[in-house]
Amino acid sequence: MTRDPPFSGMDLVSCRNLMIYLDAPLQSKTLQIFHYALRERGFLLGASETVGAFGGFTAVDRKVRIFARTGPPTRILPDLLKN
């Protein structure tokens, strides 16, 4: 997913229980990729996920873990996709 993200212009990204298996740097990269992939009013959904300190999302419903993308799309730098 972080090496060759196959998506963009998405309305919804659902990542149930994905982030809990990633360390902090990989979580940050993944959130940046999801932010880039979502449309302006796109949503990130996850049962165990949190956006932490990443400022690109705002909570729509914290209990159900629904977040909306805010701001312009994140610029994905070439080194972001290297692993």
C-alpha positions in Angstrom: 0.0 0.0 0.0 2.8 2.5 0.8 5.0 1.4 -2.1 2.6 1.8 -4.9 -0.7 3.2 -3.8 -3.3 2.3 -6.5 -5.9 4.9 -5.7 -6.9 8.6 -5.9 -10.1 10.6 -6.1 -11.8 8.3 -3.6 -14.9 9.3 -1.7 -14.3 6.8 1.2 -11.3 4.9 2.5 -12.1 2.2 5.0 -9.2 0.8 7.0 -10.6 -1.3 9.8 -7.8 -2.4 12.2 -5.0 -1.5 9.8 -3.2 1.3 11.6 -2.8 -0.6 14.9 -0.3 -3.0 13.2 1.9 -0.1 11.9 4.6 1.8 13.7 4.3 5.6 14.1 6.4 6.6 11.0 4.4 4.1 8.8 1.1 5.3 10.2 2.1 8.9 9.3 3.0 7.9 5.7 -0.2 6.0 5.4 -2.3 8.9 6.6 -0.6 11.2 4.1 -1.4 8.7 1.3 -5.0 8.4 2.4 -5.3 12.2 2.6 -3.9 12.5 -0.9 -6.2 9.7 -2.2 -9.5 11.2 -0.8 -11.5 13.8 -2.6 -12.1 17.2 -1.0 -15.1 15.9 0.9 -13.9 12.4 1.3 -14.1 10.3 4.5 -11.7 8.0 6.3 -13.5 5.2 8.3 -11.9 2.8 10.8 -12.9 1.0 13.9 -9.5 1.2 15.7 -7.9 4.0 13.7 -7.0 7.5 14.9 -5.6 10.3 12.9 -3.4 11.3 15.9 -1.4 14.5 15.3 -1.9 14.5 11.6 -3.8 17.7 10.8 -5.4 16.7 7.5 -8.6 15.3 9.0 -11.4 16.4 11.2 -13.6 14.1 13.3 -17.1 13.7 12.0 -18.0 11.1 14.6 -15.2 10.1 17.1 -17.2 7.2 18.6 -17.6 5.5 15.2 -14.2 6.8 14.0 -15.3 8.7 10.9 -13.0 11.5 9.8 -13.4 14.0 6.9 -10.4 15.2 4.8 -9.7 18.9 5.4 -7.5 21.3 3.4 -5.8 20.8 0.0 -4.5 17.3 -0.9 -1.3 16.3 0.7 1.6 16.4 -1.6 3.2 13.0 -1.7 7.0 13.3 -2.0 9.0 10.7 -3.9 10.8 9.6 -0.8 7.5 8.9 0.9 6.9 5.9 -1.3 10.4 4.4 -0.7 10.7 1.5 1.7 
